Amino acid sequence: MNMKTKTFDCVELQRKIRDSFWNEANGDINKLNQIIDYELSKSDLYKSIKERKEKQMVSA
């Protein structure tokens, strides 16, 4: 049986995401920052990490 193994390349994925953001921003660093901030605001993982950090800061 011939099984193909699919591999996941994290670096390649990150590069594609960065390139797509950069292209969307048309090379404008300020627009790129806005895009990244917007994408982060939609991320449940980012929200969870941010909330945990804020709780640690309050209890410290």
N, C-alpha and C positions, 0 to 999 in steps of 0.2 A: 504494500500500500504506500502511495506517495503522498505524504502529508507535508503541506507547506506551513512553516512556522512564521507567524506574523510577529514582527517586533515593533515595539513602541519606542520612538526616539524623542525623548523629552526636549533635547536641545533643538531638534528640527522643529518641533511644535512651537516652542517659545520664539524661535526665529521667525516663523510664519506669522505668528500673532503680532510680534513687534513690527514686522514689515507691513502688515495690513494696517496697523494703527498709524504708522509713519506715512503710508500712502494716503490714508484718509485725512491726515492732518496737512497734506500737501507740503511737507517739509517744514512746517511752522511748529517750533518747539512749544510755544504757549498753547496752541491748539492740541498738540500731542498730550500735554499735561491735562487738559480738560477732558480729553477722551479717556485717558487712563483713570482719572478721578471718577468719571461717570461709570466706567466699567467696574471699578472697585465698589462703587455704591450699590451695584446690583448683585454683588457676590455675597452669598450667605456665609461662606467660609470667612471672608474678610470681616463681615459684620460680627461674627462670633468671636473672632480673635480680638477685634477692637473692643468689644464689650468686656471680654475677660481681662484685657490689659487695663481698661478703665476701672474695673472692680479692684484689681490689684493695687492701683495707684491710690484709690480711696481708702483701702484698708491698711495701707503702709504708713 
